[in-house]
Amino acid sequence: MMSFVLRRLGQMAFTVIVASFLIFAVSEWTPGSAARKMLGPYALPEQVESLSRELGLDRPVLVRYVEWAGNVLQGDLGYSTLYKQPVAPVFADRLKNTAMLAAIAFAIIVPVSILFGIMAGMREGSLFDRGISVAAILCTSLPEFALGAFLSSIFVIWLGILPGTSTLQDSGGWSVASQLVLPVAVMVLYDAGYVIRMVRASMIEVMLAPYIRTAILKGMSFRQVITRHALRNALIAPFTVILLQINYLITGVVVVEAVFAYPGFGRMMLDAALNKDVALIEAGALVAVGIAVTTQVAGDIGYMLLNPRIRIA
Amino acid sequence: MADRESSIHPYIPKLVDQYERRRVDRREFLRTSTLLGLSAATAYGIVGRIDGSRFVPQARAQETPKKGGILRISIRVPDLSTPPTFSWVYDSISVRQCNDYLTRTGVDNITVPWLLEKWQASEDLKTWTLSLRKDIKWSNGQPLVADHVIWNLNHWLDPNTGSSVLGLFKGFLVEDRDTGTTDADGNPVMATGFWDANAIEKKDDFTIVLNGKSPQMAVPENLFHYPAAILWPEDNGKWGVGSPGTGAFDPEVIEVGKRVVFKPRADYWGDGPYLDELHFIDHGDDPSAQVAALASRQADGMYEASVTQYEVLKQMPHLELYQGVSAQTAVARVHPNKPFDDARVRKALRLAVDTEKLLQLAHLNIGAPGEHHHVAPVHPEYADIGLMKQDIEGAKKLLADAGYPDGIEAEISCKQDPAWELIAVQAMTEMWKQAGINVKINVMPSAAYWDNWTKVPFGFTAWTHRPLGVMVLGLAYRSGVPWNESHWSNPKFDELLSKAEGILDVEDRRQAMVPIEELMNEEGPAVIPLWRGMFTFWDKKVGGFQQHPTSYIFAEQLWVKEA
């Protein structure tokens, strides 16, 4: 058990190192220099050059990477060329906003998808199952920006009962809570459809298992069969899938945040990428990779605890 | 008063005479007379005396502004800490609510004294005397004096600051000098410095004299260049919450990427402000977020609407469309390399396009069809030599004459935003195709384009509005200047331009523009599809807003009609 966790942590560290170097390299080779982006179109070439020198951008990419990595190990995330202040405070603030959005969405997605997934899966092919499946596929196949525009045009422009942007400032008489409704709705619709289908598939598989048939044959009520025998087994596989959603909810919500002007992590990363703010991109990538690997390890460990076969093997 | 009368610029009486006889229009009269040092009050006063119009020229005179209320404006909030190095117009819009400029170019494209009471130009336009208003106090209680302004001038013109103001004063107050040393490649090292130790001269606490090396007509306009806000010297070029200003508002909260909150100053020296609070809110780059913010009244106005937002915003009954003419445009220009080294080929590029249709296709017909000489109808010295009409056959013939009977192949580089630029390029390539000019489009990310904008052999470059036509021509087409992106070098053009730049009489200058404009149409390096009409949408409850050619927002004029 211990060695398993240690091995995963080692892999995690390796992934972070590779990812952080790749990001450095990619931003090195994409067109346009950070200095030009800071100075704008009307700066003279000499001004761009002198700023590049000042920022140390004229040194080889490897040198800059090693220096940056050393600083990070000492707890210094660097200086944001976009926000002109240290990365850590900008970053913490944005991450906090996104974590809040993710927590609310997660708190809705998990119970809703388990409930609908189980209900659909326990009677495969029923009208209810068909209805849920169609709705779930429809929601996941719509891209987030389309879902966002669709909901906005109904609730903001047509009905006028929800605010169109979520800046988290009390503005125009819209409370912060009302501003969270649309972004959360888009994330839930987009994501729950997928999780519902996973839970449903797992439930269907369990319902076909011999022990379920035995339970039914020995005269247990359908309700008892579901709660005592099917539920727990049906949740083993989706458990990992559900944990992986945390990943998407925190680091994958760029589109939702941009559409609703939400001051979160995704929008910050978008701006950082467009402006080649390497320190900020790197810090964001570290967190993103960190979250990805952590949820994966947590998923594996959880899976192990839930499934005795893996634990014993 | 006697000495003031005697120091009036000798051209002014002639100008008044011209205006009385309607040889110049009102706009032109105001522009030139204030340029030559009449105070705005006097200039508008003469206009009032002659044709009975009111002193206050703005339309806001129609309704009396009401005090109170909060306004929220949707605009990007970038880092605002170093105004002298601002690179985008919208950077400056926050700072300008708190720190004034020496002059102001109004929505009517006329530049008037602002922190200045007046300016006076010598007859040869080399010496400019700037007189400060004496009633202005910083928000920390200190009076504004010449030393403060001189500190700012020196700061902009210090090459280490990196301010683009420097470029505007090159040749006038500062110049490049050979330091006598050479760099590793053997090129002489140049240093930028004042051409004369006395270039900026303090006469007294409220009077500054600029002693220029060469004539400069556009000093007042240049003093309104967006990085040229007057800052409190002890802040050393930095700006933020707590920075003293002379403006109508104080910054209270600044959160980069999120918002700025301004509080009005009770003791502002000018008219206004009328608001209780002013908020700038950053909705990001997604155009639909701005639309949504206006729809749900989370924003009461926005900085520059884009063509992609126009249709949906026009449908909203609570919004009002504001439009303004401008000389903003983008220029498809070529380097003089084969096949574009031949003037006939360059003219064929122009003949093949239909500018009226381009305005329709790329800019919703808001603005004016382009004219390829880069002097716009909004410029005072614009000479109307007629639109160049599309003539596909003529273009083909020119190509054949130049030795390309089978047409030519080329590639144009352009950026992907703002959206209208790419649409315009696509429309032009379709038109060129008809004349046998097959142009491939290379779309670049904006930052990458700006890295190379003067280097790409064939590119489509945005040029912002400038108050005078000669300013644009001098920046973009004079031989060897840094922003001459087309590498066009024509001694005849340079000579004609220098001549025009030295003519104060607008009638005469307009005459002098005719050969310049004709030369640009015949031989020039540029195809100009359209003049952009700048437009935006604001809530109908907002009073006092007008669309500025450069999209500046003057929030001290804004007020809320109902609470």
Interface residues (C-beta under 8 A of the other chain):
Chain A: T30 P31 G32 S33 R36 K37 M38 L39 G40 P41 Y42 A43 L44 Q47 V48 S50 L51 L82 Y83 K84 Q85 V90 F145 G148 A149 S152 V156 I157 G160 L162 P163 G164 T165 T167 Q169 S171 G172 G173 W174 E257 A258 V259 F260 A261 P263 R267 M268 L270 D271 L274 N275 K276
Chain B: R72 D79 S81 T85 F86 S87 W88 G162 S164 G167 V256 G257 K258 R259 H279 I281 D282 H283 G284 D285 D286 S288 A289 Q290 V291 A292 A293 L294 A295 S296 R297 Q298 A299 M316 M444 P445 S446 A447 A448 W450 D451 W453 A462 P482 W483
